[in-house]
Amino acid sequence: MAEVSEFKGVRYNPEKVQRMADVICPPYDVISPQEQEALYERNPYNMVRLEYGQTMPGDDAGNNRYTRSRQFFDQWLKEGYLKQDSVSSYYVHEHVFEIGEMKRRRLELYACVRLEAWDSGVVFPHEFTMEGAKADRLDLMKACATNFSPILGLYEDPGGRVNQLIANRVKTNPVYSFQNADSHRFWMVNEPEFVQRMSYFLVTKSIYIADGHHRYETALAYRNYRRKLDPGAGSNASFNYVLMALVSFSDPGIIILPIHRLVRGIDPETLKRFNKDLSQYFQVSDGRYMSGIRIYGLEPGQVMGLSLLPKIKVNDFLEKKRSEPYGKLDVSIVQHIICEKLLGLPAGDTDKLAYTPSGEAACRLVDEGQYQFAVLLDPVSPVTIKNIADARDRMPRKSTYFYPKLPSGLVIHRLDGEI
């Protein structure tokens, strides 16, 4: 099963960095250009300079955002703003946040996990990826030989033994404790008994990628690249591992938001036909008080509820048959029947589709006229994600939004040397 290991992390030096809230940043794939600029201005040592540096006029093969990330990284280590721990450790992050009117707490164990191919049955994906994003991350890894941000991985812990072991250990004396919009506490844990028990519990687990599929596939590609450069490297070489934040499926802080679809650029004739043809595939009703698939804005302020007719099967619209759990997903129905069949939108990227985890924002953008209508969805459950992964299948892209995102900058994993 999964091989999970402690490691010598690189962290911000508390003697040099007094306000951790000023130097962490979100993962690269949710940073807008405006937020990137704001993070640059917030602190000269903000992690965004390493994780997602700015592109500059005149960038070329020898001077670009990836080479600058390496320069910043080396400089911050030399200046002592970043320091590598001398003892291999697990790290624990307690993330307390609000969603709606609820306060939630999520416990994350930061560890290095040995990279395994998807078909090994050790690490499971649940979504498809995009080649462009992986190329970007690979260029950064080649330049810096570092995991700057963790992957969110889930594991089964039905009795809560792992979470209880973590919670018992991390009651006091964190190495970091700070607040931004949320509350964060972070511990370095390396007592032999804890390490031994944690490794014993986790060795029987499979790991399910929740957030970070691109980073995992990039880490596999980087591992293969490094093996060619250094065929004599041992199995414990750091590049054989990837940084993960591991969370129990049963952790109350696992929040999955839906990703709604926004549609624009549909010609009037297609839109008219779409509105008419929906009844061939769905039972159409007032969607204001419904869950499931809803369409907002085909008429001003209208919410249309859609229930797939029993005779309609997603697999009937696919050249290659998919698993039973896949065919039952609302997001699969939207992808293959609404987007591809009725609207004629391609399966990949298109400028006619946009995505947001906020239903309120989706409706507002339609009301403002920026989009013609929105397709609103319910969140999927962690159990559904596990069922899809266990069936060796994957959801359509943009199916899940794990909230809140893991911050980048709590701890870094270098890919040189050994674990």
C-alpha positions as CSV (number, residue, x, y, z in Angstrom):
1,M,0.0,0.0,0.0
2,A,1.1,3.6,0.3
3,E,4.6,4.4,1.6
4,V,4.4,7.4,3.8
5,S,7.5,9.0,5.3
6,E,8.5,11.9,7.5
7,F,11.0,14.4,5.9
8,K,13.3,17.3,6.6
9,G,11.1,20.2,5.6
10,V,12.1,23.7,4.5
11,R,10.1,26.3,6.5
12,Y,10.0,30.1,7.1
13,N,12.3,31.1,9.9
14,P,10.2,32.6,12.7
15,E,13.2,34.7,13.8
16,K,13.1,36.4,10.4
17,V,9.4,36.2,9.5
18,Q,7.1,37.4,12.2
19,R,3.8,37.3,10.3
20,M,3.2,34.0,8.6
21,A,-0.1,35.4,7.3
22,D,1.9,37.7,5.1
23,V,4.0,35.1,3.4
24,I,1.7,32.1,2.6
25,C,-0.3,32.1,-0.6
26,P,-3.0,30.0,-2.2
27,P,-2.0,27.2,-4.7
28,Y,-1.1,28.4,-8.2
29,D,-4.3,27.3,-9.9
30,V,-6.6,29.6,-8.0
31,I,-4.4,32.8,-8.0
32,S,-5.9,35.4,-10.3
33,P,-3.6,38.1,-11.9
34,Q,-5.1,40.6,-9.5
35,E,-4.4,38.4,-6.5
36,Q,-0.9,37.6,-7.8
37,E,-0.1,41.3,-7.8
38,A,-1.5,41.8,-4.3
39,L,0.5,38.9,-3.0
40,Y,3.7,40.4,-4.5
41,E,3.0,43.7,-2.7
42,R,2.1,42.1,0.6
43,N,5.6,41.0,1.5
44,P,8.8,40.6,-0.4
45,Y,9.1,37.1,0.8
46,N,5.6,35.9,-0.1
47,M,5.5,32.3,-1.3
48,V,3.9,33.5,-4.6
49,R,7.3,34.4,-5.9
50,L,8.2,30.7,-5.7
51,E,4.9,29.0,-6.4
52,Y,3.5,31.3,-9.2
53,G,5.9,34.0,-10.2
54,Q,5.1,36.8,-12.5
55,T,5.8,36.8,-16.2
56,M,7.9,39.8,-17.4
57,P,8.4,41.4,-20.8
58,G,11.5,40.1,-22.4
59,D,11.4,36.7,-20.7
60,D,13.4,34.0,-22.5
61,A,14.8,30.5,-22.0
62,G,17.5,31.8,-19.6
63,N,15.4,34.4,-17.7
64,N,11.8,33.6,-16.9
65,R,9.5,33.1,-14.0
66,Y,10.9,29.6,-13.3
67,T,14.5,30.7,-13.2
68,R,13.5,33.7,-11.0
69,S,11.7,31.3,-8.6
70,R,15.0,29.4,-8.3
71,Q,16.9,32.6,-7.7
72,F,14.5,33.7,-5.0
73,F,14.5,30.3,-3.3
74,D,18.3,30.2,-3.2
75,Q,18.5,33.8,-2.0
76,W,16.0,33.2,0.8
77,L,17.8,30.2,2.0
78,K,21.1,32.1,2.0
79,E,19.6,35.0,3.9
80,G,18.0,32.7,6.4
81,Y,14.4,33.6,5.7
82,L,13.9,29.9,4.8
83,K,15.7,27.1,6.8
84,Q,15.7,23.3,6.4
85,D,14.9,21.3,9.5
86,S,17.7,19.1,10.7
87,V,15.4,16.3,11.9
88,S,13.0,14.3,9.8
89,S,9.5,15.0,10.9
90,Y,5.9,14.8,10.2
91,Y,4.1,18.1,10.2
92,V,0.5,18.8,11.3
93,H,-1.7,21.7,10.2
94,E,-4.9,22.6,12.1
95,H,-7.0,24.7,9.8
96,V,-10.1,26.3,11.5
97,F,-12.4,28.1,9.0
98,E,-15.9,29.3,8.6
99,I,-18.3,28.2,5.8
100,G,-21.7,29.8,5.9
101,E,-22.5,30.2,9.6
102,M,-20.6,27.0,10.5
103,K,-17.1,26.8,12.0
104,R,-15.1,23.8,10.9
105,R,-11.7,22.3,11.9
106,R,-9.5,20.2,9.6
107,L,-6.5,18.2,10.7
108,E,-3.8,17.6,7.9
109,L,-0.8,15.5,8.3
110,Y,2.1,16.7,6.0
111,A,4.2,13.9,4.8
112,C,6.1,12.6,1.8
113,V,4.4,9.8,-0.1
114,R,6.3,7.5,-2.5
115,L,5.2,8.1,-6.1
116,E,3.3,5.3,-7.7
117,A,1.8,5.0,-11.1
118,W,-2.0,5.2,-11.2
119,D,-2.4,1.6,-12.3
120,S,-0.5,0.4,-9.2
121,G,-3.7,0.6,-7.2
122,V,-1.9,2.5,-4.4
123,V,-2.8,6.1,-5.2
124,F,-6.1,6.8,-6.9
125,P,-7.2,9.8,-9.0
126,H,-10.8,11.0,-9.4
127,E,-10.5,13.7,-12.1
128,F,-8.9,14.2,-15.5
129,T,-6.1,16.8,-16.0
130,M,-4.9,19.3,-18.6
131,E,-1.6,19.1,-20.4
132,G,-0.9,22.8,-20.2
133,A,-1.0,23.0,-16.5
134,K,1.3,20.0,-16.1
135,A,3.8,21.5,-18.5
136,D,3.9,24.7,-16.4
137,R,4.4,22.8,-13.1
138,L,7.1,20.5,-14.7
139,D,9.1,23.6,-15.8
140,L,8.9,24.9,-12.2
141,M,10.1,21.6,-10.7
142,K,13.0,21.3,-13.2
143,A,14.1,24.8,-12.3
144,C,13.7,24.5,-8.5
145,A,13.8,20.7,-7.6
146,T,11.2,21.4,-5.0
147,N,7.6,20.8,-4.0
148,F,6.4,24.3,-3.0
149,S,2.8,23.3,-2.4
150,P,1.2,20.1,-1.1
151,I,-1.3,17.8,-2.7
152,L,-4.4,17.1,-0.7
153,G,-4.8,13.3,-0.2
154,L,-7.6,11.4,1.5
155,Y,-7.4,8.1,3.3
156,E,-9.9,5.9,5.2
157,D,-9.8,6.0,9.0
158,P,-13.3,4.7,10.0
159,G,-12.5,4.3,13.6
160,G,-10.8,7.7,13.8
161,R,-7.5,6.2,15.2
162,V,-5.2,8.3,13.0
163,N,-7.0,11.5,13.7
164,Q,-7.1,10.8,17.4
165,L,-3.4,10.1,17.5
166,I,-2.7,13.4,15.8
167,A,-5.2,15.3,17.9
168,N,-3.6,13.9,21.2
169,R,-0.2,15.0,20.1
170,V,-0.9,18.6,18.9
171,K,-2.7,20.3,21.7
172,T,0.0,22.8,22.6
173,N,3.2,24.6,21.5
174,P,2.8,24.9,17.7
175,V,5.8,26.2,15.7
176,Y,3.4,28.6,13.9
177,S,0.1,30.0,15.1
178,F,-1.5,32.8,13.1
179,Q,-4.7,34.1,11.6
180,N,-5.7,35.5,8.2
181,A,-9.4,34.9,7.2
182,D,-8.9,31.6,9.0
183,S,-7.0,30.3,12.0
184,H,-3.9,28.2,11.6
185,R,-1.7,26.2,13.9
186,F,1.3,24.2,12.7
187,W,3.4,21.6,14.5
188,M,6.6,19.7,13.7
189,V,6.3,16.2,15.1
190,N,9.2,13.7,15.3
191,E,8.9,11.8,18.5
192,P,9.9,8.1,17.7
193,E,6.7,6.7,19.2
194,F,4.4,9.0,17.2
195,V,6.4,8.4,14.0
196,Q,6.3,4.6,14.5
197,R,2.6,4.5,15.2
198,M,1.7,6.9,12.4
199,S,3.7,4.9,9.9
200,Y,2.2,1.7,11.1
201,F,-1.4,3.0,10.7
202,L,-0.8,4.6,7.3
203,V,1.1,1.7,5.7
204,T,-2.2,-0.2,5.2
205,K,-4.0,2.7,3.5
206,S,-4.7,3.7,-0.1
207,I,-4.5,7.4,-0.8
208,Y,-7.1,9.2,-2.9
209,I,-6.1,12.4,-4.6
210,A,-8.6,15.1,-3.6
211,D,-6.9,18.2,-4.9
212,G,-3.7,18.3,-6.9
213,H,-4.0,15.8,-9.8
214,H,-1.8,18.0,-12.0
215,R,0.9,18.2,-9.3
216,Y,0.8,14.5,-8.8
217,E,1.1,13.6,-12.5
218,T,3.8,16.3,-12.8
219,A,5.7,14.7,-9.9
220,L,5.6,11.4,-11.7
221,A,7.0,13.0,-14.9
222,Y,9.7,14.8,-12.9
223,R,10.7,11.5,-11.1
224,N,11.1,9.8,-14.5
225,Y,13.2,12.8,-15.7
226,R,15.5,12.7,-12.7
227,R,15.9,8.9,-13.0
228,K,17.3,9.4,-16.5
229,L,19.7,12.1,-15.2
230,D,20.8,10.0,-12.3
231,P,20.2,6.3,-12.9
232,G,22.3,5.4,-9.9
233,A,20.1,7.2,-7.4
234,G,18.7,5.0,-4.7
235,S,15.0,4.2,-4.0
236,N,15.1,6.8,-1.1
237,A,16.0,9.6,-3.4
238,S,13.7,12.6,-2.6
239,F,12.5,12.9,-6.1
240,N,10.7,9.5,-5.7
241,Y,8.4,11.1,-3.2
242,V,5.9,14.0,-3.3
243,L,4.6,16.3,-0.6
244,M,1.1,15.6,0.6
245,A,-1.3,16.9,3.2
246,L,-3.2,13.7,4.3
247,V,-6.7,14.0,5.7
248,S,-9.2,11.4,6.8
249,F,-12.3,10.9,4.7
250,S,-14.3,11.3,7.9
251,D,-12.6,14.5,9.0
252,P,-15.4,17.1,9.6
253,G,-13.3,19.7,7.8
254,I,-13.6,18.0,4.4
255,I,-15.8,20.4,2.5
256,I,-16.5,19.8,-1.2
257,L,-18.2,22.6,-3.1
258,P,-19.8,22.1,-6.5
259,I,-18.4,23.7,-9.6
260,H,-21.2,25.4,-11.6
261,R,-21.1,26.0,-15.3
262,L,-21.6,29.4,-17.0
263,V,-22.5,29.4,-20.7
264,R,-22.2,32.2,-23.3
265,G,-21.8,32.6,-27.0
266,I,-24.6,30.3,-28.0
267,D,-26.4,31.5,-31.1
268,P,-30.1,32.3,-30.8
269,E,-31.3,29.4,-33.0
270,T,-29.3,26.8,-30.9
271,L,-30.5,28.4,-27.7
272,K,-34.1,28.1,-28.8
273,R,-33.7,24.5,-29.9
274,F,-31.9,23.7,-26.6
275,N,-34.8,25.1,-24.5
276,K,-37.2,23.0,-26.5
277,D,-35.1,19.8,-26.6
278,L,-34.5,19.6,-22.9
279,S,-37.9,17.9,-22.4
280,Q,-36.7,14.9,-24.6
281,Y,-34.1,14.0,-22.0
282,F,-35.3,15.5,-18.7
283,Q,-38.4,16.0,-16.6
284,V,-38.5,19.8,-16.4
285,S,-40.0,21.6,-13.4
286,D,-39.7,24.7,-11.2
287,G,-36.2,24.5,-9.8
288,R,-36.4,27.1,-7.1
289,Y,-36.8,24.5,-4.3
290,M,-35.0,21.6,-6.0
291,S,-31.6,20.0,-5.5
292,G,-29.8,18.4,-8.4
293,I,-29.3,20.0,-11.8
294,R,-30.8,23.4,-12.3
295,I,-30.6,26.0,-15.1
296,Y,-30.7,29.6,-14.2
297,G,-31.5,32.5,-16.6
298,L,-32.9,31.0,-19.8
299,E,-35.7,33.4,-19.0
300,P,-34.9,36.4,-16.6
301,G,-34.8,35.1,-13.0
302,Q,-36.1,31.7,-14.0
303,V,-34.7,28.6,-12.2
304,M,-35.5,25.4,-14.2
305,G,-35.1,22.0,-12.4
306,L,-34.0,19.0,-14.5
307,S,-34.4,15.3,-13.6
308,L,-33.0,12.8,-16.1
309,L,-35.7,10.6,-17.6
310,P,-35.3,6.9,-16.6
311,K,-34.8,5.8,-20.2
312,I,-31.9,8.1,-20.7
313,K,-28.4,6.7,-19.9
314,V,-25.2,8.7,-20.1
315,N,-23.3,5.7,-21.6
316,D,-25.6,5.9,-24.6
317,F,-23.9,9.2,-25.5
318,L,-20.3,7.9,-25.2
319,E,-18.1,6.1,-27.6
320,K,-16.3,4.4,-24.8
321,K,-18.5,3.0,-22.0
322,R,-17.9,4.3,-18.5
323,S,-18.5,2.9,-15.0
324,E,-22.0,2.8,-13.3
325,P,-21.0,5.4,-10.7
326,Y,-19.8,7.8,-13.5
327,G,-23.1,7.5,-15.3
328,K,-25.0,8.6,-12.2
329,L,-23.1,11.8,-11.6
330,D,-24.9,15.0,-12.2
331,V,-21.7,16.5,-13.6
332,S,-21.5,13.7,-16.1
333,I,-25.0,14.3,-17.2
334,V,-24.3,18.0,-17.7
335,Q,-21.1,17.3,-19.5
336,H,-22.3,14.8,-22.0
337,I,-26.0,15.5,-22.5
338,I,-26.4,19.2,-21.9
339,C,-23.0,20.6,-23.0
340,E,-21.9,18.1,-25.7
341,K,-25.2,16.7,-27.1
342,L,-27.6,19.7,-26.8
343,L,-25.3,22.7,-27.0
344,G,-22.6,21.2,-29.2
345,L,-19.8,22.3,-26.9
346,P,-16.5,20.3,-27.2
347,A,-15.3,18.1,-24.4
348,G,-12.1,20.1,-23.8
349,D,-11.6,23.8,-23.1
350,T,-13.8,26.3,-24.8
351,D,-14.3,30.1,-24.3
352,K,-18.1,29.5,-24.2
353,L,-17.8,27.8,-20.8
354,A,-16.7,29.2,-17.5
355,Y,-16.7,27.7,-14.0
356,T,-17.3,28.9,-10.4
357,P,-17.9,27.2,-7.1
358,S,-20.2,30.1,-6.1
359,G,-23.8,29.7,-7.0
360,E,-24.4,33.3,-6.0
361,A,-21.6,34.5,-8.3
362,A,-23.0,32.4,-11.2
363,C,-26.5,33.9,-10.9
364,R,-25.1,37.4,-10.6
365,L,-22.9,37.0,-13.8
366,V,-26.0,35.9,-15.7
367,D,-28.1,38.8,-14.3
368,E,-25.3,41.2,-15.4
369,G,-25.4,39.8,-18.9
370,Q,-21.9,38.4,-19.0
371,Y,-23.3,34.9,-19.6
372,Q,-26.5,33.6,-21.1
373,F,-27.3,31.1,-18.4
374,A,-25.8,29.0,-15.6
375,V,-26.0,25.3,-14.9
376,L,-26.1,24.9,-11.1
377,L,-25.1,21.7,-9.4
378,D,-25.0,20.1,-6.0
379,P,-21.7,19.1,-4.3
380,V,-20.6,15.5,-4.5
381,S,-19.8,13.6,-1.4
382,P,-16.4,12.1,-0.3
383,V,-18.0,8.6,-0.7
384,T,-18.9,9.4,-4.3
385,I,-15.3,10.4,-5.0
386,K,-14.1,7.1,-3.5
387,N,-16.6,5.1,-5.5
388,I,-15.5,6.7,-8.7
389,A,-11.8,6.1,-7.9
390,D,-12.4,2.5,-6.8
391,A,-14.1,1.9,-10.1
392,R,-10.9,3.0,-11.8
393,D,-12.8,5.8,-13.4
394,R,-12.5,9.6,-13.2
395,M,-15.0,12.5,-13.1
396,P,-15.2,15.1,-15.8
397,R,-12.8,18.0,-15.2
398,K,-14.0,20.7,-12.8
399,S,-16.2,18.4,-10.8
400,T,-15.0,19.2,-7.3
401,Y,-13.8,22.2,-5.4
402,F,-12.3,21.3,-2.0
403,Y,-12.6,24.2,0.4
404,P,-10.6,25.8,1.8
405,K,-7.6,25.4,-0.4
406,L,-4.3,24.2,1.3
407,P,-2.0,27.2,1.7
408,S,1.4,27.1,0.1
409,G,4.3,28.1,2.3
410,L,3.8,26.1,5.6
411,V,6.5,23.6,4.6
412,I,8.4,22.8,1.5
413,H,9.9,19.5,0.3
414,R,13.2,19.6,-1.6
415,L,13.7,17.0,-4.3
416,D,17.5,16.7,-4.0
417,G,19.2,14.3,-1.7
418,E,17.3,11.5,0.1
419,I,14.3,11.3,2.4
